[in-house]
Structures are given as C-alpha cells and as structure tokens.
C-alpha cells in the first residue's frame, strides 16, 4: 500500500485548516452582520418612531372617521377622511388645515430667508417663506414644514408634513388668515432636488406650494405639492389681484 509523502500530507492538513478558518470567519462575519443589522433596525425604529406612529395611525384609522363639519365651499368635492373638526378652528390665528392627513398647524410668516431661522420657526408650526404670495393673493404662496426630525428635538410640529405624500389631486387645503378662510385644491405634486429653486417662482394666479423633505428621515430631495385657490372670503378686487413682491430666492431650498 502506497503511503503519501509527508510533505503532501502536511499540505493537505494546512489546506483543511485554512478552509476551516475561512469557514469560521464567514460564520463570525455573518453573526456580526446580523447583530449589526438588528441593532441598526432597532435604532432606526427608535429614531423614526414618531413618523412611524403617525403613518400607522393614518392607515389604521377607519374610513368612517369622516368629519361632516367641514365648512361650505364653492367647489363640489367629496368630504375627505379626517378627525379634525374644522368648524372649531379659530380663524383669528393664521393656520393651515389639511383634513385628509389630519394636519392643523400655525403658519409662521418668515421675515428671514436664512435656513437656520426657518428651521427654528418650523418647530412651532409651518413656515411661510418670506416674499412669497400671501393667502388669497396672486402668486405662489410657499409653505414648508418637517416630514421628520429627531424625536428628542424641541418642537411639537417635527412630523407635521409626514403624510404629505398621501395627498392627491382634488384634495382640499384650508388656510385661515386675518379672520378669512381660503380654500385651495391640490393639482399635482413633484419631487425635486434641493437646488431646483425654480419651484419658488411666482405665478400669475393665486396658488400654493407645500414643501417637505423626502424620503422621510432624510433631506436628500424635496416633495412639492401644488394647489390652486378655489374659494376666498369677500374682499375687494384690488386686494385679490394685487401681485406679491418677487421673493429673494435662496441658493438652495430650505430643509
């Protein structure tokens, strides 16, 4: 019976050891990757919990939760799903109400176009960008708000626009300003890069643009929701058709 050369036996033994070490390394790497992924997922859920809760609450709410106390409007629309009683909204303050996604928030009218000032303002509501059209006036009324933010950060409106992607054409937005109610109807929505500041351009008719960061949890892009004015309180024609000043356009869309 032929015996293998000791050198060949040693080579085979070393090969088996190397294969064993490689297999062990793969198993350990897989374990580490699994543990890392698990804790990363848990951390993501903890950080994003307010947004996750907002979305779950919206999708879990029954279709019967329709508010029949919506104010009368000049357009013949189906009453959207909401738990916000618009009839009880104070019209003495400047506010925005979007029944379909349960949004009710103060409107902060900005004098500054600096991003830190806007970020500070939207802790307390949504921000109307300086120089853009006022409610009911010809031009593009530009409003921005958070879709997500750190839950430990100060501010009760850090997820106010988390459900903005759920808005579709013909959904209604109500703006309360100086005791009047202005109704806007959504036309479309687009996603843009932060450098596409043309979305702030003024228009020749009364319009509104709502903006928030997407994907949720990032500031990579901006969702822009467009809406047209369809109903206003009684006012003089000279006030309705007064063109707003051209805004001081920033170099990049705010966060």
N, C-alpha and C positions, 0 to 999 in steps of 0.2 A: 504494500500500500504506500503510495507516494505521499510524502509529507511536504506541506508548503514551507517555503523558505521563511525563516524567522522574520526577515525584513518585510515580506509580503503580509505576514500575519500582523505585524506591527502597524503597517499602513492601513489595513482594514480596520483594525481596532481604533486607530486615530480617526478614521473616517466616520465610524459609528459614533464616536464621542462628539465629533464636530456636528453631526446630524442631530444628535441628542441635545447638544447645547443650542443649536439653531431652533429646534422644535420648542425647547423650553423658553427661549427668547420670544418666539412667536406667541406662545400661550401667555406669558407675562405681559407682553405688549398689548395683547387683546384684552386682558384683565384691566390694565391701566386705562386703555382707551374706553372700555365700558364704564369704569368708575368715573373717569373724567367727563364722559358724555352725560352720565346720570346727574352728577353734581352741576354741570353746566345747564342742563334742562331745569333742574330744581331752582337754580339761581335765576334763570330766565323767567320762570313762573312767578317767583317771589317779586322780582323787579317789575314785571308786567301785570301783576295781579289786578290792579285797578282797571286796566284796559280789558283784560280777560273777563273780569266780572261784569263790566259794562256790556260787552258783546254777548255774554251768556244770558244776561238779564233781558237784553233786547230780543234775542231769538227765542227765549223761553216764554216771553210774555204772550198771553193768548190774544188771538185776533179779535176777541170780543171786547178787548180793552180799548174801545173807541170812544173818544170824547165828543159828545154831541153838543158841547157848549162852545164850539168854535164860532168865532164871530162871522157875521154875514160878509160876503164878498161879492164883487161884481162878476166873478167868474164861476162857471158851473162845474165844480170839481167834486170828486168823491172825498168824503172826510177821511183823513188818514188816521192810522193807528196812533194813539197817544194816551198817556196818563197825565199830561199837563193840562190843567184847566185854564184855558186862555181867558175865559170870562173873568177870572180872578186876578189876572195880571195887572199890576199897576202901570198905568200909561203915563204917570208923572215922571218916571225914570226912562232913560234910554236903554232899551233891551231888545234882544233878538230872541225869537221863539221859533223853533222848528219842530212841529208836533210829531212828525213821523219818527224822529230819533230822540224824542224827549229832551230837546235842548231848550233851556231857558237861561240866559246869561246877560249880565250888564254889558253894555257897549262902552268901551273906554275910547274916547276921542283923543288921538295922539296929536301932540304938537311937535314931537321929535320923530325923526326917521331913523335914529340910531338903533341898531339891533338890541343892545343891552336894555335900552329903555322900553322897547316893545316886549322883550321877554319879561321884564319886571311888571309891565302893565297886564299881560295876559295871565298873571297869577290871580287877578281879580275879575276876570271876565274875558271878553274877546276884544281885540283892538281894531279900531277904525284907523286906517293908515292916513297920516297927515297929507292934506292936499287933494285927496280923492273926493268924489262926489258925496254930498250929504244925502240923507234919506229923502227919497222922492224927487231929487233934483236930477237934471240931465247930467250924464257922466257915469263913470264906473265907480260905484261905492265899494271899496276894497276892505274886507274884514278878514282877520286872521286869528287863529286860536290853536291851542295844543291838541294833538291827537293822542299824545302820550308824554309822560315825563316821570322822573323819579318819584315814587310814592312818598318818600320821606321828605321831598321838597315842599316848601311852604306854598300854599295856594290851593283853593278848592276847585279850580277850573282846569287842572292839568290834563284832563282827558275829555274836555268839553266837545271836541270835534272827532272823537274816536270812531263814531259811527257815520261820519260824513260820506264814506264810500257807499253807504246804503241808499243815499238819495238818488232819485231817478227823475227823468223829465216829468213835468207837471206837478211834482211835489211843491208844497207851499211853504214860504218863509214869511214870518211876520216881524216887522220892525216897528218898535214904539219909540217915538221921538217927539219931544216937546208937546206931549198930550195927544199926538196923532198916531194913527195906525196905517202903516204902509205894507201892502201885500205884494210879495214877489213870487213869481212862478219859475221853477227851475227849467232851463232849456237843455243843458248838457253839462258834461264835466270832462276835464282833460288832466293828464299827468305831465308835468314839465320838469326841466332841470332848474336848479336854483338860479342859474344865470339867465334864464328866459324872462327878463323883466318886462317884456312887452305885454305880459298878461295884466300889467297895471295900467296900460294905455287907456285913456278916456274914450268914451263912446258918445254918439250923437243922440242917444236916447237914454232914459233912466234905467240903469242896470246895476246888478250887484255881483261881486265875485267873492266867494268864500275860499279861504286857503288854509291848508294844514299839511303837515309833513307825512310822507309815506315812503316806504312801507312803515306801518305802525312800529314804533320803537326805534326808528332811525330818522335821520334828516337828509337822506340821500336825494329825495325828489319832493315835489310839491303837487298835491291834488288841488285843482281849481274847479270849483262848482260855479257855473254861470246861471244867473236868473234875471228875468225881466220884470219891471214894475207893472202890475196889473190893477192895483187899486190904491187910491190915496184919499186922505181926508180932504174936505173942501178947503180950497186955498185959491189965491189969486193966480191968474195965468203968468203974471210977471215973475212970481216966485217959482212956479213949476219949471218954467223954461229958462231959468237963469243958469247959464253954463258955469260949472265949477272951474276953479283955477287948475291949471295943469300941475300935477304933483311933482315934487322934487324926487326924481327917480333915483333909487339907490343903485349901487353896483351889483347887488345880489339880493335875491328875495330873502326876507327875514325868516328866522327859524320858527 
